[in-house]
Amino acid sequence: MATYFMKKHGDFLGNRVLVSILSVSVTPDMGFARFYVSFLPDKEKQAMVDALNANVRKIRADIAKDLRHALRVIPVIEFYLDDSIAHASHMEELFKKLREEGEL
């Protein structure tokens, strides 16, 4: 999905941005889908999420066009920033510091 996304919609994020879709949560009725995304480089990441949400109609229309024979309903899409990778990196730095100080 991330590759599809970058090919079709990478234009409003810039050429040098890698988008990772970390998870997707879809309601049982397929009415809503939440995409949890991360970016590299991670500068201005909230602005990139805002850009995705600002262009969600075009994204949804393109998905509907490509999957019209596979899905009966195309869900309403919302994008959310997933900071779990940055949080894990920060925790790893803290553990490394504790090991160096001999406290762990």
For each residue, the residues with C-beta under 8 A, 3 or more apart:
1: 4 5 21 24
2: 5 6 19 20 21
3: 6 7
4: 1 7 8 66
5: 1 2 8 9 10 19 21 59
6: 2 3 9 10 18 19
7: 3 4 10
8: 4 5 59 62
9: 5 6 12 13 52 55 58 59 62
10: 5 6 7 13 14 15 17 19
11:
12: 9 51 55
13: 9 10 17 19 39 48 51 52
14: 10 17
15: 10
16: 41
17: 10 13 14 39 40 41 48
18: 6 39 40
19: 2 5 6 10 13 37 38 39 48
20: 2 37 38 39 40
21: 1 2 5 24 35 36 37
22: 36 37 38 82 84 85
23: 35 36 82
24: 1 21 33 34 35 36
25: 33 34 36
26: 30 32 33 34 75
27: 30 31 32 33 75
28:
29: 73
30: 26 27 33 71 72 73 75
31: 27 73 75 76
32: 26 27 75 76 78
33: 24 25 26 27 30 75 76 77 78
34: 24 25 26 78 79 80
35: 21 23 24 77 78 79 80
36: 21 22 23 24 25 80 81 82
37: 19 20 21 22 49 52 79 80 81 82
38: 19 20 22 42 45 81 82 83 84 85 86
39: 13 17 18 19 20 42 45 48
40: 17 18 20
41: 16 17
42: 38 39 45 86
43:
44: 47 48
45: 38 39 42 48 49 81
46: 49 50 81
47: 44 50 51
48: 13 17 19 39 44 45 51 52
49: 37 45 46 52 53 79 80 81
50: 46 47 53 54
51: 12 13 47 48 54 55
52: 9 13 37 48 49 55 56 59 79
53: 49 50 56 78 79
54: 50 51
55: 9 12 51 52 58 59
56: 52 53 59 60 77 78 79
57: 60 61
58: 9 55 61 62
59: 5 8 9 52 55 56 62 63 77
60: 56 57 63 64 74 76 77
61: 57 58 64 65
62: 8 9 58 59 65 66
63: 59 60 66 67 74 77
64: 60 61 67 68 74
65: 61 62 68
66: 4 62 63
67: 63 64 70 71 74
68: 64 65 71
69:
70: 67
71: 30 67 68 74
72: 30
73: 29 30 31
74: 60 63 64 67 71
75: 26 27 30 31 32 33
76: 31 32 33 60
77: 33 35 56 59 60 63
78: 32 33 34 35 53 56
79: 34 35 37 49 52 53 56
80: 34 35 36 37 49
81: 36 37 38 45 46 49
82: 22 23 36 37 38 85
83: 38 86 87
84: 22 38 87 88
85: 22 38 82 88 89
86: 38 42 83 89 90
87: 83 84 90 91
88: 84 85 91 92
89: 85 86 92 93
90: 86 87 93 94
91: 87 88 94 95
92: 88 89 95 96
93: 89 90 96 97
94: 90 91 97 98
95: 91 92 98 99 104
96: 92 93 99 100
97: 93 94 100 101
98: 94 95 101 103 104
99: 95 96 102 103 104
100: 96 97
101: 97 98 104
102: 99
103: 98 99
104: 95 98 99 101
